[in-house]
Amino acid sequence: MLKLYNTMSRSLEEFKPRNGRTVKIFTCGPSIYRRPHIGNYRTFMYEDILVRYLRYKGYRVDRAIPLTDIEDKTILEAIKKKKKIDELTGDIEKIFLSEMKSLNILLPEKVQRSSLCVQCAGKLIKKLIGSGHAYRHGVDIFFDPMKFSGFGKLYGLDMKRWPKRTIRFRRDTYNGNRWNLGDFILWHGYRDGDIKWWDSAVGKGRPSWNIQDPSVIIQHLGGMIDINCGGIDNIYRHHDYNIAIVESYTGATFANYYLHGAHLVVNGKPMSKSRGNIIYPEDIYRHGCGNRDLRFFLFYTHYRKKLNFTADKFKKACDKMEDFRLLARKLCVPPRSNPGRPDRLVRDIIGDMQRKFETSMDNDLSIGQAFDGIYDSLGRLMRTRNLMTKSDAAELKRILAEIDSVMAVIF
Protein backbone atom coordinates (compact mmCIF):
# COMPACT_ATOMS: atom_id res chain seq x y z
CA MET A 1 0.00 0.00 0.00
CA LEU A 2 1.15 3.54 -0.72
CA LYS A 3 2.11 5.58 2.32
CA LEU A 4 2.73 9.32 2.14
CA TYR A 5 4.16 11.70 4.72
CA ASN A 6 1.30 14.03 5.58
CA THR A 7 2.50 17.43 6.80
CA MET A 8 -0.82 17.93 8.57
CA SER A 9 -0.32 14.93 10.88
CA ARG A 10 3.51 14.94 10.72
CA SER A 11 3.41 11.20 10.04
CA LEU A 12 3.36 8.54 7.33
CA GLU A 13 -0.21 7.65 6.42
CA GLU A 14 -1.75 5.06 4.17
CA PHE A 15 -3.09 6.81 1.09
CA LYS A 16 -6.85 6.48 0.65
CA PRO A 17 -8.50 8.69 -1.99
CA ARG A 18 -11.94 10.11 -1.34
CA ASN A 19 -13.48 8.75 -4.51
CA GLY A 20 -12.47 5.24 -5.48
CA ARG A 21 -9.77 5.21 -8.14
CA THR A 22 -9.83 8.95 -8.88
CA VAL A 23 -7.29 11.20 -7.15
CA LYS A 24 -7.69 14.97 -7.07
CA ILE A 25 -4.42 16.89 -6.72
CA PHE A 26 -3.65 20.58 -6.56
CA THR A 27 -0.06 21.70 -7.03
CA CYS A 28 1.10 25.28 -6.63
CA GLY A 29 2.26 26.67 -9.97
CA PRO A 30 4.94 29.18 -10.86
CA SER A 31 4.66 32.95 -10.62
CA ILE A 32 5.39 33.84 -14.22
CA TYR A 33 6.89 37.28 -13.71
CA ARG A 34 10.35 35.62 -13.61
CA ARG A 35 11.68 32.39 -15.02
CA PRO A 36 11.86 29.29 -12.80
CA HIS A 37 15.25 27.87 -11.78
CA ILE A 38 16.27 24.28 -11.08
CA GLY A 39 15.12 24.62 -7.46
CA ASN A 40 11.59 25.36 -8.66
CA TYR A 41 11.79 22.43 -11.05
CA ARG A 42 12.80 20.15 -8.21
CA THR A 43 9.39 20.81 -6.62
CA PHE A 44 7.57 20.17 -9.90
CA MET A 45 9.67 17.01 -10.28
CA TYR A 46 8.56 15.30 -7.07
CA GLU A 47 4.98 16.20 -7.94
CA ASP A 48 5.52 14.60 -11.35
CA ILE A 49 6.84 11.42 -9.71
CA LEU A 50 3.75 11.38 -7.47
CA VAL A 51 1.37 11.74 -10.43
CA ARG A 52 3.20 9.16 -12.51
CA TYR A 53 3.28 6.63 -9.68
CA LEU A 54 -0.41 7.07 -8.94
CA ARG A 55 -1.10 6.36 -12.62
CA TYR A 56 1.29 3.40 -12.47
CA LYS A 57 -0.87 2.01 -9.64
CA GLY A 58 -3.99 2.39 -11.73
CA TYR A 59 -5.44 5.63 -10.39
CA ARG A 60 -6.98 8.32 -12.55
CA VAL A 61 -5.46 11.69 -11.63
CA ASP A 62 -7.48 14.90 -11.84
CA ARG A 63 -5.01 17.71 -11.26
CA ALA A 64 -4.87 21.49 -11.50
CA ILE A 65 -1.86 23.78 -11.52
CA PRO A 66 -2.18 27.55 -12.02
CA LEU A 67 0.22 30.00 -13.63
CA THR A 68 0.20 33.05 -11.36
CA ASP A 69 0.22 35.96 -13.78
CA ILE A 70 -1.12 38.86 -11.75
CA GLU A 71 0.30 39.96 -8.39
CA ASP A 72 2.24 42.84 -6.88
CA LYS A 73 5.60 41.49 -8.08
CA THR A 74 4.32 41.00 -11.62
CA ILE A 75 3.16 44.59 -11.85
CA LEU A 76 6.43 45.94 -10.41
CA GLU A 77 8.52 43.78 -12.76
CA ALA A 78 6.50 44.89 -15.79
CA ILE A 79 7.00 48.54 -14.85
CA LYS A 80 10.71 47.97 -14.21
CA LYS A 81 11.23 46.29 -17.59
CA LYS A 82 8.86 48.68 -19.38
CA LYS A 83 6.78 45.79 -20.68
CA LYS A 84 3.09 45.10 -20.79
CA ILE A 85 2.09 42.50 -18.19
CA ASP A 86 0.84 40.04 -20.82
CA GLU A 87 4.11 40.39 -22.74
CA LEU A 88 6.22 39.76 -19.62
CA THR A 89 4.21 36.79 -18.42
CA GLY A 90 3.79 35.40 -21.93
CA ASP A 91 7.56 35.17 -22.39
CA ILE A 92 8.03 33.38 -19.05
CA GLU A 93 5.10 31.05 -19.71
CA LYS A 94 6.72 29.87 -22.95
CA ILE A 95 10.01 29.20 -21.18
CA PHE A 96 8.26 27.33 -18.36
CA LEU A 97 6.24 25.08 -20.65
CA SER A 98 9.29 24.36 -22.82
CA GLU A 99 11.50 23.47 -19.86
CA MET A 100 8.85 21.31 -18.25
CA LYS A 101 8.64 19.40 -21.52
CA SER A 102 12.43 19.05 -21.72
CA LEU A 103 12.46 17.57 -18.21
CA ASN A 104 9.65 15.16 -19.11
CA ILE A 105 7.44 16.62 -16.38
CA LEU A 106 3.81 15.89 -17.15
CA LEU A 107 1.40 18.80 -17.11
CA PRO A 108 -2.33 18.40 -16.49
CA GLU A 109 -5.01 19.61 -18.83
CA LYS A 110 -5.94 22.19 -16.22
CA VAL A 111 -2.96 24.54 -16.62
CA GLN A 112 -4.13 28.10 -16.98
CA ARG A 113 -3.42 31.60 -15.85
CA SER A 114 -4.85 32.59 -12.48
CA SER A 115 -6.29 35.73 -14.09
CA LEU A 116 -8.81 33.53 -15.91
CA CYS A 117 -10.39 32.78 -12.52
CA VAL A 118 -11.00 36.41 -11.53
CA GLN A 119 -14.78 36.13 -11.72
CA CYS A 120 -14.66 32.99 -9.58
CA ALA A 121 -12.51 34.90 -7.08
CA GLY A 122 -15.07 37.71 -6.95
CA LYS A 123 -17.92 35.28 -6.22
CA LEU A 124 -15.83 33.46 -3.64
CA ILE A 125 -14.97 36.69 -1.83
CA LYS A 126 -18.59 37.86 -1.92
CA LYS A 127 -19.65 34.67 -0.13
CA LEU A 128 -16.86 35.06 2.43
CA ILE A 129 -18.08 38.60 3.18
CA GLY A 130 -21.60 37.22 3.60
CA SER A 131 -20.42 34.56 6.06
CA GLY A 132 -18.42 37.08 8.08
CA HIS A 133 -14.99 35.65 7.26
CA ALA A 134 -14.02 38.65 5.12
CA TYR A 135 -14.73 42.37 5.26
CA ARG A 136 -14.12 45.60 3.39
CA HIS A 137 -11.63 48.17 4.58
CA GLY A 138 -11.67 51.14 2.27
CA VAL A 139 -11.58 49.77 -1.27
CA ASP A 140 -9.75 46.59 -0.22
CA ILE A 141 -11.12 43.34 1.18
CA PHE A 142 -9.43 41.34 3.94
CA PHE A 143 -9.84 37.91 5.50
CA ASP A 144 -10.09 37.73 9.30
CA PRO A 145 -8.29 34.54 10.44
CA MET A 146 -9.93 34.75 13.86
CA LYS A 147 -13.27 33.98 12.21
CA PHE A 148 -11.95 30.60 11.02
CA SER A 149 -11.72 27.94 13.71
CA GLY A 150 -8.41 26.12 13.53
CA PHE A 151 -6.48 28.76 11.60
CA GLY A 152 -2.81 27.82 11.25
CA LYS A 153 -3.43 24.12 11.85
CA LEU A 154 -1.12 22.96 9.07
CA TYR A 155 1.85 24.92 10.39
CA GLY A 156 0.88 24.45 14.02
CA LEU A 157 0.58 28.17 14.67
CA ASP A 158 0.34 29.23 18.32
CA MET A 159 -2.72 31.47 18.26
CA LYS A 160 -1.85 32.82 21.72
CA ARG A 161 0.60 35.05 19.85
CA TRP A 162 -2.21 36.67 17.87
CA PRO A 163 -2.48 40.43 18.50
CA LYS A 164 -5.56 41.81 20.21
CA ARG A 165 -5.74 44.83 17.92
CA THR A 166 -6.51 44.57 14.20
CA ILE A 167 -3.42 44.51 11.98
CA ARG A 168 -3.83 44.29 8.21
CA PHE A 169 -1.30 42.96 5.70
CA ARG A 170 -2.14 44.33 2.27
CA ARG A 171 0.84 43.15 0.22
CA ASP A 172 0.42 39.97 -1.81
CA THR A 173 3.53 38.31 -0.42
CA TYR A 174 6.20 39.01 2.15
CA ASN A 175 9.80 37.89 2.04
CA GLY A 176 11.10 35.13 4.27
CA ASN A 177 9.54 32.38 6.33
CA ARG A 178 7.60 34.49 8.76
CA TRP A 179 4.04 34.65 9.96
CA ASN A 180 2.04 37.80 9.40
CA LEU A 181 -0.04 37.89 12.56
CA GLY A 182 -3.09 39.74 11.33
CA ASP A 183 -5.70 39.95 8.58
CA PHE A 184 -4.56 39.20 5.04
CA ILE A 185 -5.74 40.76 1.81
CA LEU A 186 -8.12 39.05 -0.65
CA TRP A 187 -8.92 41.88 -3.06
CA HIS A 188 -7.01 44.97 -4.12
CA GLY A 189 -9.67 47.58 -4.77
CA TYR A 190 -9.19 49.85 -7.78
CA ARG A 191 -7.15 53.01 -7.31
CA ASP A 192 -6.48 55.75 -9.84
CA GLY A 193 -3.51 54.80 -11.97
CA ASP A 194 -3.82 51.02 -11.53
CA ILE A 195 -2.58 49.33 -14.72
CA LYS A 196 -4.45 46.04 -14.25
CA TRP A 197 -7.96 45.62 -12.90
CA TRP A 198 -11.28 43.86 -13.54
CA ASP A 199 -14.98 44.37 -12.81
CA SER A 200 -16.22 41.60 -10.52
CA ALA A 201 -18.93 40.64 -8.04
CA VAL A 202 -17.10 42.69 -5.40
CA GLY A 203 -16.35 45.70 -7.57
CA LYS A 204 -13.38 46.97 -9.54
CA GLY A 205 -9.88 45.80 -8.69
CA ARG A 206 -7.79 42.66 -8.83
CA PRO A 207 -7.62 39.45 -6.78
CA SER A 208 -4.76 39.13 -4.32
CA TRP A 209 -2.24 36.31 -4.59
CA ASN A 210 -3.89 34.74 -1.51
CA ILE A 211 -7.24 34.18 -3.23
CA GLN A 212 -5.96 32.99 -6.61
CA ASP A 213 -5.14 29.36 -5.75
CA PRO A 214 -8.45 28.86 -3.87
CA SER A 215 -10.27 30.25 -6.91
CA VAL A 216 -8.55 27.77 -9.25
CA ILE A 217 -9.19 24.93 -6.81
CA ILE A 218 -12.90 25.68 -6.48
CA GLN A 219 -13.40 26.32 -10.20
CA HIS A 220 -11.57 23.22 -11.42
CA LEU A 221 -11.54 20.68 -8.59
CA GLY A 222 -14.64 21.57 -6.61
CA GLY A 223 -13.05 22.58 -3.31
CA MET A 224 -12.49 19.07 -1.90
CA ILE A 225 -9.31 17.32 -2.99
CA ASP A 226 -7.07 14.45 -1.96
CA ILE A 227 -3.56 15.91 -2.08
CA ASN A 228 -2.21 19.46 -1.90
CA CYS A 229 1.45 19.74 -2.94
CA GLY A 230 4.07 22.44 -2.87
CA GLY A 231 7.46 23.50 -1.59
CA ILE A 232 8.35 23.57 2.09
CA ASP A 233 8.08 27.38 2.13
CA ASN A 234 4.32 27.05 1.52
CA ILE A 235 3.94 25.72 5.07
CA TYR A 236 4.38 29.34 6.14
CA ARG A 237 1.20 31.33 5.47
CA HIS A 238 0.28 30.20 1.96
CA HIS A 239 -1.23 26.76 2.49
CA ASP A 240 -2.90 27.72 5.77
CA TYR A 241 -4.41 30.69 3.94
CA ASN A 242 -5.71 28.30 1.26
CA ILE A 243 -7.19 26.01 3.90
CA ALA A 244 -8.91 28.87 5.71
CA ILE A 245 -10.40 30.32 2.52
CA VAL A 246 -11.55 27.08 0.91
CA GLU A 247 -12.95 25.52 4.08
CA SER A 248 -14.74 28.76 5.01
CA TYR A 249 -16.32 28.68 1.55
CA THR A 250 -17.26 24.99 1.39
CA GLY A 251 -17.71 24.09 5.05
CA ALA A 252 -15.84 20.86 4.36
CA THR A 253 -12.29 19.53 4.77
CA PHE A 254 -10.20 20.84 1.88
CA ALA A 255 -7.44 18.22 1.49
CA ASN A 256 -6.67 14.96 3.26
CA TYR A 257 -2.94 14.94 2.52
CA TYR A 258 -0.35 17.73 2.34
CA LEU A 259 3.03 17.08 0.74
CA HIS A 260 5.94 19.51 0.88
CA GLY A 261 9.29 19.25 -0.87
CA ALA A 262 12.56 20.55 0.58
CA HIS A 263 14.70 23.20 -1.11
CA LEU A 264 17.57 22.84 -3.53
CA VAL A 265 20.69 24.85 -2.64
CA VAL A 266 23.89 25.49 -4.61
CA ASN A 267 27.18 24.72 -2.92
CA GLY A 268 25.36 24.85 0.40
CA LYS A 269 23.85 28.31 -0.24
CA PRO A 270 20.29 29.30 -1.22
CA MET A 271 20.00 30.57 -4.79
CA SER A 272 19.75 34.35 -5.13
CA LYS A 273 20.57 37.13 -7.56
CA SER A 274 22.84 38.76 -5.02
CA ARG A 275 24.95 35.61 -4.76
CA GLY A 276 24.91 35.14 -8.52
CA ASN A 277 24.30 31.41 -8.10
CA ILE A 278 20.93 30.94 -9.79
CA ILE A 279 21.00 27.95 -12.14
CA TYR A 280 18.55 27.38 -14.98
CA PRO A 281 18.15 24.15 -16.96
CA GLU A 282 19.84 25.70 -19.99
CA ASP A 283 22.95 26.30 -17.86
CA ILE A 284 23.13 22.55 -17.31
CA TYR A 285 22.49 21.61 -20.93
CA ARG A 286 25.13 24.09 -22.13
CA HIS A 287 27.82 21.89 -20.57
CA GLY A 288 26.77 18.82 -22.53
CA CYS A 289 24.54 17.19 -19.92
CA GLY A 290 21.18 15.89 -21.08
CA ASN A 291 17.69 16.58 -19.84
CA ARG A 292 17.42 13.04 -18.45
CA ASP A 293 20.58 13.61 -16.38
CA LEU A 294 19.08 16.71 -14.79
CA ARG A 295 15.77 14.94 -14.27
CA PHE A 296 17.56 12.09 -12.49
CA PHE A 297 19.57 14.47 -10.30
CA LEU A 298 16.43 16.33 -9.25
CA PHE A 299 14.48 13.25 -8.19
CA TYR A 300 17.22 10.95 -6.85
CA THR A 301 17.47 12.62 -3.42
CA HIS A 302 14.24 12.11 -1.45
CA TYR A 303 11.89 15.02 -1.93
CA ARG A 304 11.72 15.84 1.79
CA LYS A 305 15.51 16.14 2.08
CA LYS A 306 17.43 19.28 1.11
CA LEU A 307 19.32 18.79 -2.16
CA ASN A 308 22.74 20.39 -2.52
CA PHE A 309 23.81 21.04 -6.11
CA THR A 310 27.57 20.95 -6.65
CA ALA A 311 29.43 20.35 -9.91
CA ASP A 312 31.05 17.22 -8.49
CA LYS A 313 27.80 15.80 -7.13
CA PHE A 314 26.02 16.43 -10.41
CA LYS A 315 28.80 14.78 -12.44
CA LYS A 316 28.65 11.69 -10.23
CA ALA A 317 24.89 11.53 -10.77
CA CYS A 318 25.37 11.82 -14.56
CA ASP A 319 27.98 9.03 -14.54
CA LYS A 320 25.71 6.81 -12.46
CA MET A 321 22.77 7.39 -14.76
CA GLU A 322 24.87 6.69 -17.86
CA ASP A 323 26.19 3.44 -16.39
CA PHE A 324 22.63 2.43 -15.48
CA ARG A 325 21.37 3.07 -19.02
CA LEU A 326 24.34 1.18 -20.50
CA LEU A 327 23.56 -1.86 -18.36
CA ALA A 328 19.88 -1.69 -19.29
CA ARG A 329 20.63 -1.44 -23.01
CA LYS A 330 23.00 -4.41 -22.94
CA LEU A 331 20.74 -6.65 -20.89
CA CYS A 332 17.60 -5.90 -22.91
CA VAL A 333 19.26 -7.11 -26.13
CA PRO A 334 18.47 -10.81 -26.67
CA PRO A 335 21.60 -13.01 -26.42
CA ARG A 336 23.00 -14.38 -29.65
CA SER A 337 22.93 -17.94 -28.38
CA ASN A 338 20.26 -19.47 -26.22
CA PRO A 339 21.73 -21.07 -23.09
CA GLY A 340 18.98 -23.67 -23.07
CA ARG A 341 16.60 -24.01 -20.18
CA PRO A 342 15.84 -20.89 -18.07
CA ASP A 343 18.10 -20.20 -15.10
CA ARG A 344 16.28 -19.87 -11.79
CA LEU A 345 18.61 -17.21 -10.38
CA VAL A 346 18.12 -15.02 -13.45
CA ARG A 347 14.36 -15.43 -13.26
CA ASP A 348 14.34 -14.59 -9.53
CA ILE A 349 16.36 -11.40 -10.04
CA ILE A 350 14.10 -10.21 -12.86
CA GLY A 351 10.91 -11.29 -11.12
CA ASP A 352 11.86 -9.51 -7.87
CA MET A 353 12.80 -6.23 -9.54
CA GLN A 354 9.31 -4.77 -9.83
CA ARG A 355 8.38 -5.78 -6.29
CA LYS A 356 11.45 -4.01 -4.90
CA PHE A 357 10.61 -0.92 -6.95
CA GLU A 358 7.06 -0.78 -5.63
CA THR A 359 8.12 -1.42 -2.03
CA SER A 360 10.41 1.60 -2.12
CA MET A 361 7.93 3.81 -3.95
CA ASP A 362 5.13 2.87 -1.54
CA ASN A 363 7.34 4.21 1.23
CA ASP A 364 6.66 7.92 0.64
CA LEU A 365 7.92 7.91 -2.96
CA SER A 366 11.47 6.76 -2.10
CA ILE A 367 12.49 6.77 -5.75
CA GLY A 368 16.23 7.07 -5.08
CA GLN A 369 16.08 3.89 -3.05
CA ALA A 370 13.99 2.28 -5.79
CA PHE A 371 16.56 3.28 -8.40
CA ASP A 372 19.44 1.84 -6.36
CA GLY A 373 17.56 -1.44 -5.98
CA ILE A 374 17.08 -1.74 -9.74
CA TYR A 375 20.69 -0.69 -10.37
CA ASP A 376 21.89 -3.46 -8.05
CA SER A 377 19.66 -6.00 -9.81
CA LEU A 378 21.04 -4.99 -13.21
CA GLY A 379 24.57 -5.44 -11.91
CA ARG A 380 23.73 -8.93 -10.68
CA LEU A 381 22.13 -9.78 -14.03
CA MET A 382 25.22 -8.56 -15.86
CA ARG A 383 27.31 -11.09 -13.93
CA THR A 384 24.98 -13.88 -15.07
CA ARG A 385 24.27 -12.52 -18.54
CA ASN A 386 25.47 -15.70 -20.27
CA LEU A 387 22.59 -17.53 -18.56
CA MET A 388 19.87 -15.18 -19.84
CA THR A 389 17.43 -16.39 -22.48
CA LYS A 390 15.63 -14.34 -25.11
CA SER A 391 12.46 -14.48 -23.03
CA ASP A 392 14.45 -13.19 -20.00
CA ALA A 393 15.66 -10.19 -22.00
CA ALA A 394 12.12 -9.49 -23.22
CA GLU A 395 10.69 -9.73 -19.70
CA LEU A 396 13.38 -7.43 -18.34
CA LYS A 397 12.65 -4.86 -21.03
CA ARG A 398 8.92 -5.02 -20.24
CA ILE A 399 9.50 -4.49 -16.52
CA LEU A 400 11.97 -1.65 -17.06
CA ALA A 401 9.51 0.04 -19.43
CA GLU A 402 6.79 -0.08 -16.75
CA ILE A 403 9.19 1.32 -14.15
CA ASP A 404 10.29 3.98 -16.61
CA SER A 405 6.70 5.19 -16.92
CA VAL A 406 7.45 6.68 -13.48
CA MET A 407 11.17 7.51 -13.74
CA ALA A 408 11.24 8.61 -17.42
CA VAL A 409 15.03 8.39 -17.62
CA ILE A 410 15.82 4.87 -18.85
CA PHE A 411 14.59 4.64 -22.44
ChimeraX attribute file (.defattr): number of C-alpha atoms within 10 A of each C-alpha:
attribute: neighborCount
match mode: 1-to-1
recipient: residues
	/A:1	13
	/A:2	19
	/A:3	16
	/A:4	20
	/A:5	20
	/A:6	21
	/A:7	16
	/A:8	16
	/A:9	13
	/A:10	10
	/A:11	11
	/A:12	14
	/A:13	16
	/A:14	15
	/A:15	18
	/A:16	15
	/A:17	16
	/A:18	14
	/A:19	10
	/A:20	9
	/A:21	14
	/A:22	16
	/A:23	20
	/A:24	20
	/A:25	24
	/A:26	25
	/A:27	20
	/A:28	21
	/A:29	21
	/A:30	20
	/A:31	22
	/A:32	24
	/A:33	27
	/A:34	17
	/A:35	16
	/A:36	20
	/A:37	18
	/A:38	23
	/A:39	24
	/A:40	17
	/A:41	24
	/A:42	23
	/A:43	25
	/A:44	27
	/A:45	24
	/A:46	27
	/A:47	27
	/A:48	19
	/A:49	22
	/A:50	19
	/A:51	23
	/A:52	22
	/A:53	21
	/A:54	18
	/A:55	17
	/A:56	16
	/A:57	12
	/A:58	11
	/A:59	16
	/A:60	15
	/A:61	16
	/A:62	18
	/A:63	22
	/A:64	23
	/A:65	23
	/A:66	24
	/A:67	22
	/A:68	22
	/A:69	27
	/A:70	24
	/A:71	24
	/A:72	15
	/A:73	17
	/A:74	20
	/A:75	19
	/A:76	13
	/A:77	17
	/A:78	17
	/A:79	13
	/A:80	9
	/A:81	10
	/A:82	10
	/A:83	13
	/A:84	14
	/A:85	20
	/A:86	14
	/A:87	12
	/A:88	20
	/A:89	25
	/A:90	15
	/A:91	14
	/A:92	20
	/A:93	23
	/A:94	12
	/A:95	16
	/A:96	20
	/A:97	12
	/A:98	12
	/A:99	19
	/A:100	16
	/A:101	13
	/A:102	15
	/A:103	22
	/A:104	17
	/A:105	21
	/A:106	15
	/A:107	16
	/A:108	13
	/A:109	10
	/A:110	14
	/A:111	14
	/A:112	17
	/A:113	21
	/A:114	24
	/A:115	21
	/A:116	15
	/A:117	22
	/A:118	24
	/A:119	18
	/A:120	21
	/A:121	29
	/A:122	25
	/A:123	15
	/A:124	25
	/A:125	27
	/A:126	18
	/A:127	17
	/A:128	19
	/A:129	17
	/A:130	11
	/A:131	13
	/A:132	13
	/A:133	20
	/A:134	24
	/A:135	20
	/A:136	15
	/A:137	11
	/A:138	7
	/A:139	14
	/A:140	21
	/A:141	24
	/A:142	24
	/A:143	28
	/A:144	20
	/A:145	21
	/A:146	13
	/A:147	14
	/A:148	16
	/A:149	11
	/A:150	15
	/A:151	19
	/A:152	21
	/A:153	16
	/A:154	20
	/A:155	16
	/A:156	13
	/A:157	17
	/A:158	10
	/A:159	13
	/A:160	7
	/A:161	8
	/A:162	15
	/A:163	10
	/A:164	8
	/A:165	7
	/A:166	10
	/A:167	14
	/A:168	16
	/A:169	15
	/A:170	17
	/A:171	16
	/A:172	18
	/A:173	18
	/A:174	12
	/A:175	5
	/A:176	8
	/A:177	12
	/A:178	10
	/A:179	13
	/A:180	15
	/A:181	17
	/A:182	19
	/A:183	19
	/A:184	24
	/A:185	26
	/A:186	28
	/A:187	27
	/A:188	23
	/A:189	21
	/A:190	18
	/A:191	12
	/A:192	5
	/A:193	6
	/A:194	11
	/A:195	11
	/A:196	12
	/A:197	17
	/A:198	16
	/A:199	13
	/A:200	17
	/A:201	16
	/A:202	22
	/A:203	17
	/A:204	17
	/A:205	21
	/A:206	26
	/A:207	31
	/A:208	26
	/A:209	23
	/A:210	23
	/A:211	27
	/A:212	26
	/A:213	29
	/A:214	28
	/A:215	30
	/A:216	27
	/A:217	24
	/A:218	19
	/A:219	15
	/A:220	16
	/A:221	18
	/A:222	15
	/A:223	21
	/A:224	19
	/A:225	23
	/A:226	21
	/A:227	20
	/A:228	21
	/A:229	22
	/A:230	23
	/A:231	22
	/A:232	16
	/A:233	16
	/A:234	17
	/A:235	21
	/A:236	19
	/A:237	22
	/A:238	18
	/A:239	24
	/A:240	21
	/A:241	23
	/A:242	19
	/A:243	22
	/A:244	24
	/A:245	27
	/A:246	26
	/A:247	19
	/A:248	22
	/A:249	19
	/A:250	14
	/A:251	10
	/A:252	11
	/A:253	15
	/A:254	23
	/A:255	20
	/A:256	17
	/A:257	21
	/A:258	22
	/A:259	22
	/A:260	21
	/A:261	22
	/A:262	18
	/A:263	20
	/A:264	24
	/A:265	20
	/A:266	17
	/A:267	14
	/A:268	12
	/A:269	12
	/A:270	14
	/A:271	19
	/A:272	12
	/A:273	7
	/A:274	7
	/A:275	9
	/A:276	8
	/A:277	14
	/A:278	17
	/A:279	17
	/A:280	16
	/A:281	21
	/A:282	14
	/A:283	13
	/A:284	17
	/A:285	13
	/A:286	9
	/A:287	8
	/A:288	8
	/A:289	16
	/A:290	16
	/A:291	19
	/A:292	20
	/A:293	21
	/A:294	23
	/A:295	22
	/A:296	24
	/A:297	21
	/A:298	25
	/A:299	24
	/A:300	20
	/A:301	17
	/A:302	18
	/A:303	27
	/A:304	18
	/A:305	11
	/A:306	14
	/A:307	22
	/A:308	17
	/A:309	19
	/A:310	13
	/A:311	12
	/A:312	9
	/A:313	12
	/A:314	19
	/A:315	14
	/A:316	13
	/A:317	18
	/A:318	19
	/A:319	12
	/A:320	15
	/A:321	20
	/A:322	16
	/A:323	13
	/A:324	20
	/A:325	17
	/A:326	12
	/A:327	16
	/A:328	23
	/A:329	13
	/A:330	14
	/A:331	21
	/A:332	18
	/A:333	14
	/A:334	15
	/A:335	18
	/A:336	9
	/A:337	11
	/A:338	14
	/A:339	13
	/A:340	9
	/A:341	9
	/A:342	15
	/A:343	14
	/A:344	11
	/A:345	14
	/A:346	19
	/A:347	17
	/A:348	10
	/A:349	17
	/A:350	23
	/A:351	15
	/A:352	12
	/A:353	21
	/A:354	18
	/A:355	12
	/A:356	17
	/A:357	20
	/A:358	20
	/A:359	16
	/A:360	19
	/A:361	24
	/A:362	19
	/A:363	19
	/A:364	22
	/A:365	24
	/A:366	20
	/A:367	25
	/A:368	18
	/A:369	19
	/A:370	24
	/A:371	21
	/A:372	15
	/A:373	16
	/A:374	22
	/A:375	20
	/A:376	14
	/A:377	17
	/A:378	23
	/A:379	15
	/A:380	15
	/A:381	21
	/A:382	17
	/A:383	9
	/A:384	13
	/A:385	17
	/A:386	13
	/A:387	20
	/A:388	25
	/A:389	22
	/A:390	17
	/A:391	15
	/A:392	23
	/A:393	19
	/A:394	15
	/A:395	16
	/A:396	22
	/A:397	19
	/A:398	13
	/A:399	14
	/A:400	20
	/A:401	15
	/A:402	13
	/A:403	23
	/A:404	15
	/A:405	16
	/A:406	19
	/A:407	24
	/A:408	18
	/A:409	20
	/A:410	18
	/A:411	13
